[in-house]
Amino acid sequence: MTTAEGDDVRPRELSRRQINVIYGTVALGLLLAAMDQTVVATALPTIVGDLGGANHLSWVVTAYLLTQTIAAALAGKFGDQFGRKRIFQVSALVFIVGSLLCGAAQSLIWLVCSRAVQGIGAGGLLVTATALIGDVIPLRDRGRYQGGLGAVFGLSTVVGPLIGGLFTDSGLGWRWVFYINVPLAVLVILVAARTIPAITSRGKPIIDYLGIVLIGAGAAGLTLATSWGGTEYAWTSPVIIGLFAVSVVLLVAFGFAERRAREPVLPIRLFQSRVFVVSSALSFVVGFTLLGALTFLPTYLQWVQGVSATVSGVRTLPLVIGLLVTAVLAGNTVSRTGRYKAFPIAGGLVMALGLYLLSRMGSDTSTLLTSVYMFVFGVGIGLSMQILIIIVQNTVAYRDLGVATSGVTFLRTLGSSFGAAVFGTIFANQLQHHLTDALRQTGVIPPQVLGLPTAVHDLPPAQSGPIIEAYAQSVHSLFLYAVPVPLVAFALAWFLKEVPLRDMARAAAPDLGEGFGMPDAQSSDGELERAISRVFRSEGPAAAPSVLAASGTNLGAADAWCLAQIHLRTRYAGPIDLAGVGRAYHLPGAVLRPAFAAAAWRGLVAIDDDECLSLTGPGEEAYGKLAEAWKTWLLTKLPERDGQRPTRADLDAALSRIATRLADTENTQPPAAAALHPAG
């Protein structure tokens, strides 16, 4: 089956069992990619102790995030062009190669490069997983399945550190944190090959390669500069100054390139909106703060408090619980009240408080107090994370909804990369200073002992105490220096312009998937389709008499209803008879016969000897006028975005998609909006 516009080749409707198998495959691919953002956090101290290179510790996380971000930008376009099934499988294959290389790493530089390869595969999996749901799952079930993917994405934040700790503490060792991905990803590829239908685009999407290269290179350059500055090179060294200068030039060039691109990665016009600019800046800060803290909290727990990698993963749960609880509460509150500005303001303040409390942790801080501090920090993150997506989706124009959502998510991921790099630089500088002082007190300690938290805690107190205190002081400085970052977010949030939320924006509020930055398969197309359906349900019945009068057809209400029934059912179910219309409404055909007979007497409908129904020439003409009248009315009722209503072309395209997707739904009462299919 093809769409009315001839763009996509859609699959036949699948059985429930096939859908569940495909969904399980897609969810597993998503879990692998999302979990590897955090799975190394609890294993990092052991990895560094084994491979050395503590100065590059943060790049184990940063390299993954950077390449994942760039790959995600490409994967969506490539999926449209070459088919999402193919890109999904190729992404899983790249993820396998990266995982194998990570597990075999013999140095931290090797591991960092391998994580970059792994991130490429993860970016493709994250984007195509969500898009595949839209390809193969019927419209009536799509919301439930998409919500499930959001839950999987949120679950990965909790499961990642736990799995990382379990493998690190087991006899298998930290390398199985990566090797475990291989059989699971192979399973994803094999099941996908057998079950997921191949759906390709006939059109050739326009890809902004230049924009992707410029923004990727500029972001990588800035991350390198912040990571190397003060560790590998002095801040005033030619290398660091050069990196900053080249990155700025690349980002300026990106701005000029986006002005000329036919399909820009990030349209410059978005930055004309103060709401988008402020929300994007806040999203960057949230990403910066969250992942930076998550990366180094296990370091504190293992080095200072002496817990195992597994226990350190469990001990970070208060942070995740605080984040989840407040994200849900904030989303539900916004959905009820339509007010959102207070949440990012409070979130910035609570994040700063949480970081300050984390900076107070020392070698004698109790488990209860540590958990309370992490919970407070998680509450601050949860108050801000999800709301920013809702704000942006509520204020941009329809045509920019998808790219604006992607832009905010991109900046959050970029902030995560910067956070991991900057936090890592601060930690490395502080640790070098404090550890040097500690070793003066302890005397010579073998490197293989000094590199492992468990080995250090096995030393006599006179030797272990100064080293543990060195790590405690380093973590203290790390979190204390980070306190001003969320305070910047607190100040920026006051500049947010609060626009009362519309229904379709409120409907997205409780979605956890958005809160974790999960790529959204929905775009402005999906939002417009939902808005059309909502307007028809709420205002259509009351408006019907006036629209009928405005059509200039002299049709009665019964005639109009009969024409719409015949048009829809003939178009999507083939020849239709009187009994078939009756079955759809659970009525005997005889009850409906007078209405159709009256329309036939007026020359609008033809009824053959078998009571099959069809429209006559005058009937088709009258129906066309009625459809045009409904479209004109609808354009005045659809909500504005950024001061703009959808154009006629937007409306026709959305109605075409709604009508085409009727093939995915059960043959029951058709939505009224589908009657306005422009091809009809």
Beta strands, then each sheet from edge to edge (+ up, - down):
strand 1: 576-577
strand 2: 605-607
strand 3: 612-615
sheet 1: 1+ 3- 2+
end
